[in-house]
Amino acid sequence: MKVSLVLSGGGARGYTHIGVIKELKKYGFEIISISGTSMGALIGALEACNKLEVYENWVKNLDVLDMIKFLNNPLAKNGWLNGDKIFNKIKELVGDYKIEDLPVKFTAVATDLNKKKEVWFQKGPLWEAVKASASIPGIFQPVKLNKMLLVDGGVLNIMPIAPVMSDMSDLIIAVNLYGNDKEIKIKLSKEVRKKQNLMEEIWYKIFKEKQDPVNQSIDLMMDTIFRYRRAEYSADIEIEIPENIAKWYEFHRAIELIKIGEEFTKDAINSAKKKGIIKGENSESVKQLKW
C-alpha cells in the first residue's frame, strides 16, 4: 500500500518520526511522498534520500559533549543552536542532494517573514530547505534566501498536509506531535537509562530552568496554530504523539523517543484496521501486516 507521509514539527519530539517510519515499513507500507515542517522536514528529508538509518545510528550514540558543540555562545544574538554546524555535520554524514533528484517526492515547509506566507520547497538544495524549515525563532538564526527571511514552517503550518493532497497514494498518514497528554513508559536497558540520566543531569543545567518560558511559548504558539490549520485538511490516519512526552530541547532522549514513535504507530495502525480504514484483504502489501 502506497502512502503519503506528513511529519509535523515539535523539536526533540520529532525523533518519534524515526520510530513511526521504521514501524510503517515493518507493516509493509511504501512511502512515496513526504511533507514536513521543522524537525519533521529533517526526518522526512533523511528518509527521502534513504539515509535515515545513518542519522539514527548517529543520534543514538551522541553524548553531551557532542551535543554541546552545536550550541552558540549564550550571549550570541543568532539563536541558541548553531544551524550551520548542525547541517554541515548532517551533510558530512549523509551527503548533499537536490530535492528534485530524490527517489521520494519531498516538500519542506518554511515561513517567509517578509511576505508573511508559507513557502514550499520542492526543488533546490535539500539541506538549505530543511534548515529554513527548522529555523525556530529564538533558537536558530533565520535563513536569508532570494529576498526571503525564512523561519520555522510551524509558524504558519505545523502539519503540512496540503502538499501531498494530489499525490497518487492510497493513504495519507500524518504524525501529530501535539496530541493530548498521555502517560507512556518505555523499557530501556540499564546501560541506556544510565547514559540518559547522566546526560539529563548536564543537559538540564544548560536548558531547563532558563528555557522553560521559551519551551512554553513555542509549544503554545505551535499548538494554537495547529488547531486552526487542522480544519483545512485531514489525513486518512493521524498518529497522535502526546505533547507531554518531551520538551523541545530534550534531544538527549533519542533512543526512548524513537521507541515511543514505534509504539504509537502500532496503536494507530491497529485502530485504523478496526475502523476499516485499512482493509488487508484488498491490498497485497497490507496482507503482510501482522495484527
SEZAKOL-282926 format. One record per residue (C-alpha): residue number from 1; x, y, z. Coordinates in pm, 1 decimal, decimal comma, m for minus. Layout:
BEGIN
node num: NUM&px: X&py: Y&pz: Z
...
***
This chain:
BEGIN
node num: 1&px: 0,0&py: 0,0&pz: 0,0
node num: 2&px: 140,4&py: 338,5&pz: m103,9
node num: 3&px: 128,1&py: 621,3&pz: 149,3
node num: 4&px: 199,4&py: 991,4&pz: 163,2
node num: 5&px: 358,1&py: 1081,5&pz: 495,7
node num: 6&px: 316,5&py: 1416,1&pz: 672,6
node num: 7&px: 553,0&py: 1491,5&pz: 960,0
node num: 8&px: 484,0&py: 1778,8&pz: 1197,2
node num: 9&px: 734,6&py: 1991,5&pz: 1384,8
node num: 10&px: 795,1&py: 1964,5&pz: 1757,7
node num: 11&px: 1165,0&py: 1986,2&pz: 1838,4
node num: 12&px: 1308,1&py: 1677,2&pz: 2006,0
node num: 13&px: 968,9&py: 1505,3&pz: 1988,0
node num: 14&px: 1048,0&py: 1477,7&pz: 1617,8
node num: 15&px: 1270,8&py: 1181,2&pz: 1699,3
node num: 16&px: 947,6&py: 984,1&pz: 1726,8
node num: 17&px: 913,4&py: 1026,3&pz: 1348,6
node num: 18&px: 1204,3&py: 784,3&pz: 1311,8
node num: 19&px: 1011,1&py: 520,5&pz: 1505,6
node num: 20&px: 698,4&py: 590,8&pz: 1302,6
node num: 21&px: 878,9&py: 538,3&pz: 971,6
node num: 22&px: 1050,7&py: 221,4&pz: 1092,1
node num: 23&px: 720,4&py: 75,9&pz: 1207,1
node num: 24&px: 533,6&py: 167,9&pz: 888,0
node num: 25&px: 798,1&py: m12,9&pz: 686,8
node num: 26&px: 766,7&py: m320,5&pz: 908,3
node num: 27&px: 396,0&py: m324,7&pz: 826,6
node num: 28&px: 471,5&py: m319,1&pz: 454,6
node num: 29&px: 375,5&py: 38,4&pz: 366,8
node num: 30&px: 559,5&py: 206,8&pz: 79,0
node num: 31&px: 626,6&py: 576,8&pz: 137,7
node num: 32&px: 603,2&py: 755,4&pz: m198,5
node num: 33&px: 588,8&py: 1118,6&pz: m82,7
node num: 34&px: 674,1&py: 1315,7&pz: 229,9
node num: 35&px: 586,4&py: 1662,7&pz: 352,9
node num: 36&px: 735,4&py: 1803,7&pz: 669,5
node num: 37&px: 782,8&py: 2106,9&pz: 887,6
node num: 38&px: 1082,6&py: 2176,6&pz: 1112,0
node num: 39&px: 1206,3&py: 1852,2&pz: 1273,0
node num: 40&px: 951,4&py: 1673,5&pz: 1055,8
node num: 41&px: 1122,3&py: 1818,9&pz: 748,9
node num: 42&px: 1460,4&py: 1696,6&pz: 872,9
node num: 43&px: 1348,7&py: 1340,3&pz: 939,8
node num: 44&px: 1143,1&py: 1336,6&pz: 620,2
node num: 45&px: 1440,2&py: 1455,4&pz: 415,3
node num: 46&px: 1663,4&py: 1183,9&pz: 560,0
node num: 47&px: 1404,7&py: 920,6&pz: 470,9
node num: 48&px: 1357,2&py: 1068,2&pz: 122,3
node num: 49&px: 1729,8&py: 1034,8&pz: 47,7
node num: 50&px: 1742,5&py: 689,1&pz: 208,7
node num: 51&px: 1982,0&py: 793,7&pz: 485,2
node num: 52&px: 1757,1&py: 779,6&pz: 791,0
node num: 53&px: 1933,3&py: 476,5&pz: 936,8
node num: 54&px: 2269,9&py: 655,7&pz: 919,9
node num: 55&px: 2126,8&py: 953,6&pz: 1107,9
node num: 56&px: 1951,1&py: 730,9&pz: 1362,0
node num: 57&px: 2274,6&py: 550,0&pz: 1447,2
node num: 58&px: 2449,4&py: 884,5&pz: 1488,1
node num: 59&px: 2195,1&py: 1043,5&pz: 1724,6
node num: 60&px: 2171,2&py: 727,4&pz: 1932,0
node num: 61&px: 2541,6&py: 747,6&pz: 2005,7
node num: 62&px: 2572,5&py: 1120,0&pz: 2077,6
node num: 63&px: 2692,2&py: 1221,0&pz: 2421,5
node num: 64&px: 2659,3&py: 1556,3&pz: 2598,3
node num: 65&px: 2996,7&py: 1681,4&pz: 2478,2
node num: 66&px: 2897,6&py: 1606,4&pz: 2117,5
node num: 67&px: 2572,8&py: 1798,3&pz: 2161,2
node num: 68&px: 2733,4&py: 2097,4&pz: 2333,8
node num: 69&px: 2938,2&py: 2155,2&pz: 2017,8
node num: 70&px: 2618,5&py: 2263,5&pz: 1842,3
node num: 71&px: 2534,6&py: 2533,7&pz: 2097,5
node num: 72&px: 2602,1&py: 2901,3&pz: 2031,4
node num: 73&px: 2753,4&py: 3137,2&pz: 2284,8
node num: 74&px: 2469,2&py: 3226,2&pz: 2530,1
node num: 75&px: 2534,6&py: 3594,2&pz: 2458,0
node num: 76&px: 2504,6&py: 3549,1&pz: 2081,9
node num: 77&px: 2212,1&py: 3711,6&pz: 1903,3
node num: 78&px: 2172,4&py: 3440,6&pz: 1642,7
node num: 79&px: 1987,2&py: 3179,9&pz: 1849,2
node num: 80&px: 2074,4&py: 2906,2&pz: 2096,0
node num: 81&px: 2166,3&py: 2642,4&pz: 1839,2
node num: 82&px: 2416,6&py: 2677,5&pz: 1555,6
node num: 83&px: 2230,3&py: 2573,6&pz: 1241,5
node num: 84&px: 2539,7&py: 2591,7&pz: 1021,5
node num: 85&px: 2730,0&py: 2344,4&pz: 1239,8
node num: 86&px: 2433,8&py: 2108,5&pz: 1262,3
node num: 87&px: 2363,7&py: 2096,9&pz: 890,0
node num: 88&px: 2729,8&py: 2080,0&pz: 795,6
node num: 89&px: 2751,4&py: 1770,3&pz: 1014,0
node num: 90&px: 2441,4&py: 1622,0&pz: 850,9
node num: 91&px: 2589,5&py: 1679,9&pz: 503,9
node num: 92&px: 2911,0&py: 1517,4&pz: 623,8
node num: 93&px: 2714,7&py: 1215,0&pz: 745,3
node num: 94&px: 2475,9&py: 1158,8&pz: 455,1
node num: 95&px: 2588,7&py: 1375,2&pz: 163,4
node num: 96&px: 2431,0&py: 1666,9&pz: m21,7
node num: 97&px: 2128,1&py: 1646,7&pz: m250,9
node num: 98&px: 1884,1&py: 1840,6&pz: m462,1
node num: 99&px: 1518,5&py: 1787,4&pz: m375,5
node num: 100&px: 1417,2&py: 1716,0&pz: m735,0
node num: 101&px: 1672,2&py: 1431,5&pz: m755,4
node num: 102&px: 1542,9&py: 1240,6&pz: m452,8
node num: 103&px: 1381,8&py: 897,6&pz: m509,2
node num: 104&px: 1082,3&py: 1006,6&pz: m296,4
node num: 105&px: 882,5&py: 1324,5&pz: m359,7
node num: 106&px: 962,2&py: 1567,3&pz: m79,5
node num: 107&px: 833,5&py: 1903,7&pz: 44,0
node num: 108&px: 985,5&py: 2113,5&pz: 322,8
node num: 109&px: 763,3&py: 2393,7&pz: 453,4
node num: 110&px: 908,2&py: 2719,3&pz: 586,7
node num: 111&px: 767,7&py: 3064,5&pz: 667,7
node num: 112&px: 871,4&py: 3384,4&pz: 489,1
node num: 113&px: 852,4&py: 3664,5&pz: 744,4
node num: 114&px: 883,3&py: 3934,5&pz: 477,2
node num: 115&px: 578,9&py: 3824,3&pz: 277,9
node num: 116&px: 403,0&py: 3666,8&pz: 576,3
node num: 117&px: 328,8&py: 3341,9&pz: 396,2
node num: 118&px: 436,3&py: 2978,9&pz: 395,8
node num: 119&px: 689,9&py: 2859,4&pz: 142,2
node num: 120&px: 703,0&py: 2510,1&pz: m7,9
node num: 121&px: 1046,7&py: 2383,7&pz: m108,3
node num: 122&px: 1006,7&py: 2113,5&pz: m374,1
node num: 123&px: 1329,0&py: 2171,3&pz: m564,3
node num: 124&px: 1673,7&py: 2312,4&pz: m497,5
node num: 125&px: 1937,8&py: 2228,5&pz: m231,2
node num: 126&px: 1784,4&py: 1986,5&pz: 18,9
node num: 127&px: 1958,6&py: 2090,4&pz: 339,2
node num: 128&px: 1914,4&py: 2461,7&pz: 270,7
node num: 129&px: 1539,3&py: 2399,7&pz: 250,9
node num: 130&px: 1535,1&py: 2189,0&pz: 566,9
node num: 131&px: 1745,3&py: 2441,2&pz: 755,8
node num: 132&px: 1492,9&py: 2714,1&pz: 667,0
node num: 133&px: 1201,9&py: 2491,4&pz: 767,0
node num: 134&px: 1361,6&py: 2419,3&pz: 1106,0
node num: 135&px: 1470,5&py: 2772,9&pz: 1198,8
node num: 136&px: 1267,4&py: 2807,6&pz: 1518,2
node num: 137&px: 1257,4&py: 3178,2&pz: 1612,8
node num: 138&px: 1495,1&py: 3247,7&pz: 1900,6
node num: 139&px: 1655,1&py: 2903,8&pz: 1872,2
node num: 140&px: 1807,0&py: 2917,8&pz: 1522,4
node num: 141&px: 1911,0&py: 3215,0&pz: 1315,0
node num: 142&px: 1663,7&py: 3287,7&pz: 1028,9
node num: 143&px: 1769,7&py: 3189,6&pz: 676,8
node num: 144&px: 1800,5&py: 3463,9&pz: 414,4
node num: 145&px: 1728,0&py: 3342,0&pz: 61,6
node num: 146&px: 1615,4&py: 3525,6&pz: m253,3
node num: 147&px: 1483,1&py: 3829,6&pz: m64,2
node num: 148&px: 1301,8&py: 3598,3&pz: 178,0
node num: 149&px: 1359,6&py: 3588,7&pz: 554,0
node num: 150&px: 1278,6&py: 3229,0&pz: 636,8
node num: 151&px: 1192,1&py: 3075,1&pz: 973,5
node num: 152&px: 1028,6&py: 2758,9&pz: 1101,4
node num: 153&px: 736,4&py: 2637,7&pz: 889,8
node num: 154&px: 543,9&py: 2576,5&pz: 1210,7
node num: 155&px: 489,7&py: 2949,1&pz: 1249,7
node num: 156&px: 211,3&py: 2909,9&pz: 991,2
node num: 157&px: 171,5&py: 2537,5&pz: 921,7
node num: 158&px: 286,5&py: 2284,0&pz: 1178,1
node num: 159&px: 148,8&py: 1973,8&pz: 998,4
node num: 160&px: 152,0&py: 2041,4&pz: 620,2
node num: 161&px: m97,5&py: 1804,1&pz: 462,1
node num: 162&px: m177,0&py: 2019,8&pz: 157,0
node num: 163&px: 149,7&py: 1942,0&pz: m32,6
node num: 164&px: 60,9&py: 1570,0&pz: m55,7
node num: 165&px: m311,6&py: 1600,3&pz: m128,1
node num: 166&px: m269,1&py: 1546,7&pz: m503,4
node num: 167&px: m20,9&py: 1258,2&pz: m478,0
node num: 168&px: m120,1&py: 919,2&pz: m617,5
node num: 169&px: m106,8&py: 735,3&pz: m286,3
node num: 170&px: m357,4&py: 503,3&pz: m119,8
node num: 171&px: m343,3&py: 675,5&pz: 217,7
node num: 172&px: m225,9&py: 997,2&pz: 376,5
node num: 173&px: m70,7&py: 931,6&pz: 716,2
node num: 174&px: 7,1&py: 1235,9&pz: 930,2
node num: 175&px: 206,8&py: 1243,6&pz: 1252,5
node num: 176&px: 86,0&py: 1499,6&pz: 1506,0
node num: 177&px: 340,0&py: 1581,5&pz: 1778,2
node num: 178&px: 84,9&py: 1789,6&pz: 1971,1
node num: 179&px: m150,3&py: 1511,4&pz: 2079,1
node num: 180&px: m336,1&py: 1502,7&pz: 2410,2
node num: 181&px: m127,1&py: 1426,2&pz: 2716,5
node num: 182&px: m87,6&py: 1057,4&pz: 2787,7
node num: 183&px: 144,8&py: 858,7&pz: 3009,6
node num: 184&px: 364,5&py: 600,5&pz: 2842,4
node num: 185&px: 652,6&py: 401,0&pz: 2981,8
node num: 186&px: 917,6&py: 261,1&pz: 2751,7
node num: 187&px: 1152,6&py: m14,1&pz: 2863,3
node num: 188&px: 1514,7&py: 82,2&pz: 2817,9
node num: 189&px: 1822,7&py: m121,3&pz: 2901,2
node num: 190&px: 2008,6&py: m31,3&pz: 3220,2
node num: 191&px: 2301,5&py: 90,7&pz: 3010,7
node num: 192&px: 2082,5&py: 324,1&pz: 2801,8
node num: 193&px: 1892,0&py: 450,7&pz: 3105,8
node num: 194&px: 2216,9&py: 521,1&pz: 3291,2
node num: 195&px: 2357,6&py: 715,3&pz: 2996,3
node num: 196&px: 2033,7&py: 911,3&pz: 2953,5
node num: 197&px: 2017,8&py: 1001,6&pz: 3323,5
node num: 198&px: 2377,3&py: 1124,6&pz: 3313,7
node num: 199&px: 2306,6&py: 1334,7&pz: 3005,4
node num: 200&px: 1990,1&py: 1477,9&pz: 3162,8
node num: 201&px: 2179,5&py: 1599,4&pz: 3465,8
node num: 202&px: 2414,4&py: 1804,6&pz: 3248,5
node num: 203&px: 2170,4&py: 1897,8&pz: 2969,6
node num: 204&px: 1908,3&py: 2033,8&pz: 3208,1
node num: 205&px: 2163,4&py: 2264,6&pz: 3369,0
node num: 206&px: 2205,5&py: 2423,6&pz: 3026,9
node num: 207&px: 1840,8&py: 2436,8&pz: 2921,5
node num: 208&px: 1573,2&py: 2351,1&pz: 3172,9
node num: 209&px: 1548,3&py: 2645,9&pz: 3410,2
node num: 210&px: 1622,1&py: 2928,1&pz: 3166,5
node num: 211&px: 1444,6&py: 2772,8&pz: 2869,8
node num: 212&px: 1109,7&py: 2677,2&pz: 3022,3
node num: 213&px: 948,0&py: 3010,0&pz: 2914,0
node num: 214&px: 1082,3&py: 2954,7&pz: 2561,8
node num: 215&px: 955,3&py: 2596,1&pz: 2562,5
node num: 216&px: 611,4&py: 2707,6&pz: 2681,2
node num: 217&px: 596,3&py: 2988,0&pz: 2425,5
node num: 218&px: 696,7&py: 2761,7&pz: 2135,9
node num: 219&px: 451,7&py: 2487,4&pz: 2230,8
node num: 220&px: 166,2&py: 2735,3&pz: 2287,0
node num: 221&px: 229,5&py: 2900,1&pz: 1950,4
node num: 222&px: 251,2&py: 2570,0&pz: 1763,6
node num: 223&px: m49,6&py: 2419,3&pz: 1939,2
node num: 224&px: m270,8&py: 2720,8&pz: 1870,9
node num: 225&px: m174,3&py: 2739,0&pz: 1503,9
node num: 226&px: m220,7&py: 2365,1&pz: 1467,0
node num: 227&px: m577,6&py: 2377,9&pz: 1596,8
node num: 228&px: m667,8&py: 2649,1&pz: 1345,1
node num: 229&px: m497,4&py: 2483,7&pz: 1046,4
node num: 230&px: m615,0&py: 2132,1&pz: 1125,1
node num: 231&px: m963,9&py: 2212,6&pz: 998,1
node num: 232&px: m834,5&py: 2283,1&pz: 646,1
node num: 233&px: m713,1&py: 1934,1&pz: 555,1
node num: 234&px: m727,8&py: 1595,9&pz: 720,6
node num: 235&px: m529,3&py: 1275,2&pz: 685,4
node num: 236&px: m670,8&py: 924,7&pz: 646,1
node num: 237&px: m474,0&py: 819,8&pz: 953,1
node num: 238&px: m338,7&py: 1058,1&pz: 1215,0
node num: 239&px: m77,9&py: 923,5&pz: 1454,0
node num: 240&px: m103,2&py: 1133,3&pz: 1769,2
node num: 241&px: 212,0&py: 1161,0&pz: 1976,0
node num: 242&px: 137,9&py: 1314,3&pz: 2319,3
node num: 243&px: 279,8&py: 1662,7&pz: 2362,7
node num: 244&px: 389,8&py: 1581,8&pz: 2718,1
node num: 245&px: 639,6&py: 1309,6&pz: 2624,4
node num: 246&px: 928,1&py: 1555,5&pz: 2587,8
node num: 247&px: 1030,5&py: 1919,8&pz: 2588,6
node num: 248&px: 1153,6&py: 2063,2&pz: 2258,5
node num: 249&px: 1516,0&py: 2062,9&pz: 2380,7
node num: 250&px: 1538,4&py: 1703,3&pz: 2512,1
node num: 251&px: 1747,6&py: 1577,4&pz: 2221,3
node num: 252&px: 1943,1&py: 1350,6&pz: 2455,5
node num: 253&px: 1639,6&py: 1115,2&pz: 2469,9
node num: 254&px: 1666,1&py: 990,8&pz: 2110,3
node num: 255&px: 1655,3&py: 617,5&pz: 2185,9
node num: 256&px: 1349,4&py: 649,1&pz: 2410,9
node num: 257&px: 1159,8&py: 880,3&pz: 2174,9
node num: 258&px: 1219,8&py: 656,1&pz: 1873,7
node num: 259&px: 1068,2&py: 366,3&pz: 2067,7
node num: 260&px: 769,5&py: 583,1&pz: 2165,0
node num: 261&px: 711,7&py: 655,4&pz: 1796,2
node num: 262&px: 706,9&py: 282,8&pz: 1723,8
node num: 263&px: 451,0&py: 211,9&pz: 1995,7
node num: 264&px: 207,0&py: 485,5&pz: 1894,6
node num: 265&px: 231,5&py: 378,8&pz: 1530,6
node num: 266&px: 132,9&py: 23,8&pz: 1621,9
node num: 267&px: m168,6&py: 158,1&pz: 1810,0
node num: 268&px: m272,2&py: 386,7&pz: 1522,3
node num: 269&px: m244,7&py: 116,0&pz: 1256,6
node num: 270&px: m438,8&py: m134,8&pz: 1464,9
node num: 271&px: m707,5&py: 127,0&pz: 1527,5
node num: 272&px: m726,0&py: 206,3&pz: 1154,0
node num: 273&px: m772,8&py: m162,6&pz: 1076,6
node num: 274&px: m1058,3&py: m194,4&pz: 1326,2
node num: 275&px: m1228,7&py: 112,3&pz: 1176,8
node num: 276&px: m1197,9&py: m30,0&pz: 826,8
node num: 277&px: m965,3&py: 246,0&pz: 705,1
node num: 278&px: m714,1&py: m25,5&pz: 618,5
node num: 279&px: m853,6&py: m343,2&pz: 465,2
node num: 280&px: m586,1&py: m608,1&pz: 445,1
node num: 281&px: m782,0&py: m829,1&pz: 209,8
node num: 282&px: m781,1&py: m559,5&pz: m58,8
node num: 283&px: m408,7&py: m490,0&pz: m71,1
node num: 284&px: m120,6&py: m723,1&pz: m142,4
node num: 285&px: 119,5&py: m514,4&pz: 64,1
node num: 286&px: m109,8&py: m493,3&pz: 363,8
node num: 287&px: m160,4&py: m871,4&pz: 359,3
node num: 288&px: 189,6&py: m882,9&pz: 501,3
node num: 289&px: 83,1&py: m690,9&pz: 812,7
node num: 290&px: 90,2&py: m886,9&pz: 1136,7
node num: 291&px: m205,1&py: m789,6&pz: 1352,0
***
